[in-house]
């Protein structure tokens, strides 16, 4: 649920607080009259009233409209506070904003010769291509030996920069800008992430955690408490946790389906959450709550598109690439293009909305036709199994 947008100036005005120069002057004039004092030189052009406006009216309006309406009042509520003020509200309920985290994971390097001893040096870069609309890089953390008799080895790497954008699915990291001697290729294989990357927590996300913490203050082990506990992990948003009740494994049991904003939920993160709740004892008496990655719903996507006239072949290719990167972002394969709607569990994903967003972004795109019906999602998240984009030529 998004935070409310509040017009504090209107609220103050509705409560009778003066919000204009005329209103402040009228209020002061009324006070002067009530005190049985008479001001005869009340012309707007008189030196007296110019001095009066400079010394009284202007500061009063600044105190009301700038300090009170734009700073003091918004800082009083988690729904409207920002930055340092929101961090202070978080402290009130025992929370602190989550910092950005660099992704770490194992990239598998393959040798040319199984019988050779090959060292993959620290600093070796493995990156993606530009399919998603940006290039992501991970870097080998330490010199690593792949000994004779072993064809490949999984080597720990870290993202070049912090953020959730590097949490990509298997197969995206495969480009070696400068391959070490004796290395044929490299690729992120399977469940490769050991530590999920995370962006610095946004004000909206922290505000949701503060609201949830207020519901959890009684320490009853209901959804709010588990949501508060699990959302402390880097990369986990409190609004991306989905609880399954009705005793899925017998009385007293429940599941929490965990998703991350980009890519697949790493098993290493699920293991950490389950250890925190169950092994370290952060669960209620008799509770049996188990975290698990949100289930995937592989989806074959197919669309046809028509472009504008007088567009070069190069621009048509760029248009197709731009469409693909935005569609992949919509299916949570990247965190680019924040204006594009995302798939989500327990919701309907409408392709008509995605089409309108593509039109808004891409001027040379004239028409889009999907073969897919809208996706009605339960406790699962649609993932792209295949993506077919067909150019039908110039729009008629």
C-alpha positions as CSV (number, residue, x, y, z in Angstrom):
1,X,0.0,0.0,0.0
2,X,1.5,3.4,-1.0
3,X,2.0,6.1,1.6
4,X,-0.7,8.8,1.5
5,X,0.0,12.2,0.0
6,X,-1.1,14.8,2.5
7,X,-1.7,18.5,1.7
8,X,-0.9,20.0,5.1
9,X,-1.4,23.6,3.9
10,X,-5.0,22.7,3.1
11,X,-5.5,21.0,6.4
12,X,-4.2,24.1,8.2
13,X,-6.4,26.4,6.1
14,X,-9.4,24.2,6.8
15,X,-8.7,24.7,10.6
16,X,-8.7,28.4,10.2
17,X,-4.9,29.1,10.1
18,X,-4.2,32.1,7.9
19,X,-2.3,31.1,4.8
20,X,-2.2,34.4,2.8
21,X,-0.9,37.9,3.5
22,X,-4.4,39.3,3.5
23,X,-5.5,36.7,6.0
24,X,-2.6,37.4,8.4
25,X,-3.2,41.2,8.1
26,X,-6.9,40.8,8.7
27,X,-6.2,38.7,11.8
28,X,-3.8,41.3,13.1
29,X,-6.2,44.2,12.3
30,X,-8.9,42.4,14.2
31,X,-6.6,42.0,17.2
32,X,-5.7,45.7,17.0
33,X,-9.4,46.7,16.9
34,X,-10.2,44.3,19.8
35,X,-7.5,46.1,21.8
36,X,-9.3,49.4,21.2
37,X,-6.3,50.7,19.2
38,X,-6.7,52.7,16.0
39,X,-4.3,52.6,13.0
40,X,-5.2,55.4,10.6
41,X,-2.3,54.9,8.1
42,X,-3.2,51.5,6.8
43,X,-2.6,52.1,3.1
44,X,-0.8,49.2,1.4
45,X,1.7,51.8,0.0
46,X,2.5,53.5,3.3
47,X,5.9,53.1,4.8
48,X,4.3,51.8,8.0
49,X,2.5,48.9,6.3
50,X,5.6,48.1,4.2
51,X,7.6,47.8,7.4
52,X,4.8,45.9,9.0
53,X,4.7,43.3,6.2
54,X,8.4,42.9,6.2
55,X,8.7,42.5,10.0
56,X,5.5,40.5,10.8
57,X,3.6,39.2,7.8
58,X,6.4,37.6,5.8
59,X,8.0,35.8,8.8
60,X,4.5,34.6,10.0
61,X,3.8,33.1,6.5
62,X,7.2,31.5,6.4
63,X,6.7,29.9,9.8
64,X,3.3,28.5,8.8
65,X,3.7,27.5,5.1
66,X,7.4,26.5,5.0
67,X,8.4,25.4,8.5
68,X,5.1,24.1,9.8
69,X,3.4,22.7,6.7
70,X,6.4,21.4,4.8
71,X,8.7,20.3,7.6
72,X,7.3,20.0,11.1
73,X,3.9,18.4,10.4
74,X,5.2,15.8,7.8
75,X,8.0,14.8,10.2
76,X,5.5,13.9,12.9
77,X,4.0,10.9,11.0
78,X,5.6,7.8,9.6
79,X,3.2,8.1,6.7
80,X,4.8,11.4,5.6
81,X,8.2,11.7,7.2
82,X,11.3,11.4,5.0
83,X,15.0,10.7,5.4
84,X,16.4,11.7,8.8
85,X,13.0,12.4,10.3
86,X,11.8,8.9,9.2
87,X,14.9,7.3,10.6
88,X,14.0,8.9,14.0
89,X,10.5,7.5,13.7
90,X,12.1,4.1,13.0
91,X,14.2,4.4,16.1
92,X,11.0,4.9,18.1
93,X,10.0,1.3,17.3
94,X,13.4,-0.3,17.4
95,X,14.2,-0.2,13.7
96,X,16.9,1.3,11.6
97,X,17.1,1.9,7.8
98,X,18.7,-0.9,5.9
99,X,21.9,0.0,4.0
100,X,22.8,-1.0,0.5
101,X,24.5,-4.4,0.1
102,X,26.7,-5.9,-2.7
103,X,25.6,-9.1,-4.2
104,X,28.0,-12.1,-3.8
105,X,27.8,-15.4,-5.6
106,X,29.6,-18.2,-7.2
107,X,30.6,-17.9,-10.9
108,X,31.6,-21.2,-12.5
109,X,34.8,-20.9,-14.6
110,X,35.6,-23.5,-17.2
111,X,39.2,-24.4,-18.3
112,X,40.5,-25.1,-21.8
113,X,42.7,-28.0,-20.6
114,X,41.5,-30.3,-17.8
115,X,45.1,-31.4,-17.1
116,X,46.4,-27.8,-16.4
117,X,46.7,-25.9,-13.2
118,X,45.0,-22.6,-13.8
119,X,44.8,-19.6,-11.5
120,X,41.8,-17.2,-11.8
121,X,43.2,-14.0,-10.4
122,X,41.4,-11.7,-8.0
123,X,39.8,-8.8,-9.9
124,X,38.7,-10.9,-12.9
125,X,35.5,-9.5,-14.3
126,X,32.5,-11.4,-15.5
127,X,29.6,-9.4,-16.9
128,X,26.3,-9.5,-18.7
129,X,25.5,-8.4,-22.2
130,X,23.2,-5.5,-22.8
131,X,20.0,-7.5,-23.1
132,X,18.5,-6.0,-20.0
133,X,19.3,-2.5,-21.0
134,X,22.5,-2.2,-18.8
135,X,25.7,-4.1,-18.2
136,X,26.2,-5.7,-14.8
137,X,29.6,-6.8,-13.5
138,X,30.8,-9.2,-10.8
139,X,34.4,-9.4,-9.7
140,X,36.5,-12.4,-8.4
141,X,37.4,-11.7,-4.8
142,X,40.5,-13.8,-4.4
143,X,43.1,-15.7,-6.5
144,X,41.7,-19.1,-7.0
145,X,43.4,-22.3,-8.2
146,X,41.5,-24.7,-10.5
147,X,43.8,-27.8,-10.1
148,X,44.7,-30.4,-12.7
149,X,42.0,-33.0,-13.1
150,X,39.2,-30.6,-12.5
151,X,37.5,-29.0,-15.5
152,X,35.6,-26.2,-13.7
153,X,35.2,-24.5,-10.4
154,X,32.7,-22.2,-8.7
155,X,34.5,-19.1,-7.6
156,X,33.1,-16.5,-5.2
157,X,32.6,-13.1,-6.8
158,X,31.1,-9.8,-5.7
159,X,29.1,-7.2,-7.6
160,X,30.9,-4.1,-8.8
161,X,28.3,-1.9,-7.0
162,X,25.7,-2.4,-4.3
163,X,22.1,-2.9,-5.2
164,X,19.5,-5.4,-6.1
165,X,20.1,-5.1,-9.8
166,X,22.9,-7.6,-9.8
167,X,20.6,-10.4,-8.5
168,X,20.1,-11.9,-11.9
169,X,19.0,-15.3,-12.9
170,X,21.3,-18.1,-14.0
171,X,23.0,-17.6,-17.3
172,X,23.1,-13.8,-17.4
173,X,26.8,-13.5,-16.3
174,X,28.8,-15.0,-19.1
175,X,30.9,-12.3,-20.8
176,X,34.6,-12.3,-20.0
177,X,36.0,-8.9,-21.1
178,X,39.6,-10.2,-20.4
179,X,39.7,-14.0,-19.9
180,X,42.5,-15.3,-17.7
181,X,45.0,-17.5,-19.5
182,X,43.6,-21.0,-19.8
183,X,40.0,-20.1,-19.1
184,X,37.5,-20.9,-21.9
185,X,34.3,-19.4,-20.4
186,X,32.5,-18.5,-17.2
187,X,28.8,-18.5,-16.3
188,X,26.6,-18.1,-13.3
189,X,25.0,-21.6,-12.9
190,X,21.9,-22.6,-11.0
191,X,21.3,-21.2,-7.5
192,X,24.5,-19.2,-7.6
193,X,23.8,-16.3,-5.2
194,X,25.3,-16.6,-1.7
195,X,24.4,-13.1,-0.5
196,X,21.7,-11.2,-2.2
197,X,22.4,-7.6,-3.2
198,X,20.1,-4.9,-1.9
199,X,19.4,-1.2,-2.6
200,X,19.5,1.3,0.2
201,X,16.0,1.1,1.8
202,X,13.7,3.7,0.4
203,X,11.5,5.9,2.6
204,X,8.4,4.1,1.4
205,X,9.8,0.7,2.4
206,X,11.0,1.9,5.8
207,X,7.6,3.5,6.5
208,X,5.8,0.2,5.7
209,X,8.2,-1.6,8.2
210,X,7.5,1.0,10.8
211,X,3.7,0.6,10.4
212,X,4.1,-3.2,10.6
213,X,6.3,-2.9,13.7
214,X,3.5,-1.0,15.4
215,X,1.2,-4.0,14.8
216,X,3.8,-6.4,16.1
217,X,4.6,-4.5,19.3
218,X,2.6,-7.0,21.4
219,X,5.0,-9.8,20.4
220,X,2.1,-12.2,19.5
221,X,3.5,-14.4,16.8
222,X,1.1,-13.5,14.1
223,X,1.9,-12.3,10.5
224,X,3.0,-8.9,11.7
225,X,5.7,-10.3,13.9
226,X,7.1,-12.7,11.3
227,X,6.8,-10.0,8.6
228,X,8.8,-7.7,10.9
229,X,11.5,-10.3,11.6
230,X,11.9,-11.5,8.0
231,X,12.0,-7.9,6.5
232,X,15.1,-7.1,8.6
233,X,17.1,-9.1,6.1
234,X,18.8,-7.1,3.3
235,X,17.0,-7.3,0.1
236,X,13.6,-8.2,1.6
237,X,10.7,-5.8,1.5
238,X,7.9,-6.2,4.0
239,X,5.3,-5.9,1.2
240,X,6.9,-8.8,-0.8
241,X,6.1,-11.5,1.9
242,X,3.1,-13.7,1.3
243,X,1.7,-15.9,4.1
244,X,-0.1,-19.2,3.6
245,X,-2.2,-20.2,6.6
246,X,-4.7,-23.1,6.9
247,X,-2.1,-25.5,8.3
248,X,-0.2,-26.6,5.2
249,X,1.8,-29.1,7.2
250,X,-0.7,-29.8,10.0
251,X,-2.0,-27.8,13.0
252,X,0.1,-24.8,14.0
253,X,1.9,-24.6,10.7
254,X,2.2,-21.8,8.1
255,X,4.4,-20.9,5.2
256,X,5.9,-17.5,4.2
257,X,6.5,-17.2,0.5
258,X,9.4,-14.9,0.1
259,X,10.2,-12.9,-3.1
260,X,12.9,-10.3,-3.9
261,X,12.4,-7.3,-6.2
262,X,14.8,-8.6,-8.9
263,X,15.6,-12.1,-9.9
264,X,14.9,-15.4,-8.1
265,X,14.9,-15.6,-4.3
266,X,18.3,-17.2,-3.4
267,X,18.2,-20.4,-1.5
268,X,21.0,-19.1,0.7
269,X,18.7,-16.3,1.9
270,X,15.8,-18.7,2.5
271,X,18.2,-20.9,4.6
272,X,19.2,-17.8,6.7
273,X,15.6,-16.8,7.3
274,X,14.6,-20.3,8.4
275,X,17.7,-20.6,10.7
276,X,16.8,-17.2,12.2
277,X,13.2,-18.1,12.9
278,X,13.4,-21.8,13.8
279,X,17.0,-22.6,15.0
280,X,17.6,-19.2,16.7
281,X,14.2,-19.3,18.3
282,X,12.4,-16.3,16.9
283,X,9.0,-18.1,16.7
284,X,6.0,-18.4,19.0
285,X,5.4,-21.4,21.3
286,X,4.1,-24.2,19.2
287,X,4.5,-22.2,15.9
288,X,5.9,-23.9,12.9
289,X,6.5,-21.3,10.2
290,X,8.7,-22.1,7.2
291,X,10.0,-19.6,4.7
292,X,10.3,-20.7,1.1
293,X,11.0,-19.0,-2.2
294,X,7.9,-17.8,-4.1
295,X,7.1,-20.4,-6.6
296,X,7.8,-19.7,-10.3
297,X,5.2,-19.8,-13.0
298,X,7.1,-20.3,-16.3
299,X,5.4,-18.3,-19.0
300,X,5.8,-18.3,-22.8
301,X,5.4,-14.7,-24.1
302,X,4.7,-13.8,-27.7
303,X,3.9,-10.5,-29.2
304,X,3.8,-8.8,-32.6
305,X,4.6,-5.1,-33.1
306,X,4.3,-2.5,-35.8
307,X,6.6,0.5,-36.1
308,X,6.5,4.0,-37.5
309,X,7.3,4.7,-41.2
310,X,10.7,6.1,-42.2
311,X,12.5,4.1,-39.5
312,X,16.0,2.7,-40.3
313,X,16.8,-1.0,-39.9
314,X,19.2,0.0,-37.1
315,X,16.4,1.9,-35.3
316,X,14.0,-1.1,-35.7
317,X,16.6,-3.4,-34.1
318,X,17.1,-0.9,-31.3
319,X,13.3,-0.7,-30.9
320,X,13.1,-4.5,-30.5
321,X,15.9,-4.5,-28.0
322,X,14.3,-1.7,-26.0
323,X,11.0,-3.6,-25.9
324,X,12.7,-6.8,-24.7
325,X,14.6,-5.1,-21.9
326,X,11.4,-3.4,-20.6
327,X,9.4,-6.7,-20.8
328,X,12.1,-8.5,-18.9
329,X,12.1,-5.7,-16.3
330,X,8.3,-6.2,-16.0
331,X,8.9,-9.8,-15.2
332,X,11.5,-8.8,-12.5
333,X,14.7,-9.7,-14.4
334,X,16.1,-6.2,-13.8
335,X,15.4,-3.2,-11.7
336,X,15.6,-0.8,-14.6
337,X,12.7,1.2,-16.0
338,X,10.8,1.9,-12.7
339,X,7.8,3.3,-14.7
340,X,7.1,-0.2,-16.0
341,X,4.6,-2.3,-14.0
342,X,5.9,-5.5,-12.3
343,X,4.4,-8.9,-12.0
344,X,3.3,-9.8,-8.4
345,X,1.7,-12.8,-6.7
346,X,-2.0,-12.6,-5.8
347,X,-2.7,-10.1,-8.5
348,X,-3.6,-9.8,-12.2
349,X,-0.9,-8.7,-14.6
350,X,-2.6,-6.9,-17.5
351,X,-0.8,-6.9,-20.8
352,X,-2.8,-3.9,-21.9
353,X,-1.1,-1.8,-19.1
354,X,2.3,-3.0,-20.2
355,X,1.5,-2.1,-23.8
356,X,0.5,1.4,-22.8
357,X,3.8,1.7,-20.9
358,X,5.8,0.6,-23.9
359,X,4.0,3.1,-26.1
360,X,4.8,5.9,-23.5
361,X,8.5,5.0,-23.6
362,X,9.1,4.2,-27.2
363,X,8.0,6.8,-29.8
364,X,8.6,4.7,-32.9
365,X,6.4,1.9,-31.5
366,X,2.9,2.2,-33.1
367,X,1.1,-1.0,-32.3
368,X,1.5,-4.1,-30.1
369,X,-0.5,-7.3,-30.1
370,X,0.0,-10.0,-27.5
371,X,-1.0,-13.6,-27.9
372,X,-1.1,-14.0,-24.1
373,X,-4.2,-13.4,-22.0
374,X,-3.8,-11.5,-18.7
375,X,-2.0,-13.5,-16.0
376,X,-4.1,-14.3,-12.9
377,X,-1.6,-15.1,-10.2
378,X,-2.0,-17.0,-7.0
379,X,0.9,-17.7,-4.7
380,X,3.3,-17.8,-7.6
381,X,5.3,-15.3,-9.7
382,X,5.3,-15.4,-13.5
383,X,8.7,-15.9,-15.0
384,X,9.7,-15.7,-18.7
385,X,10.2,-19.2,-20.1
386,X,10.5,-17.9,-23.7
387,X,10.0,-14.5,-25.3
388,X,9.1,-14.1,-29.0
389,X,9.0,-10.7,-30.5
390,X,7.8,-10.5,-34.1
391,X,8.2,-7.4,-36.3
392,X,5.2,-6.9,-38.6
393,X,6.5,-3.9,-40.3
394,X,5.1,-0.4,-40.8
395,X,1.8,0.4,-39.0
396,X,-1.0,1.0,-41.6
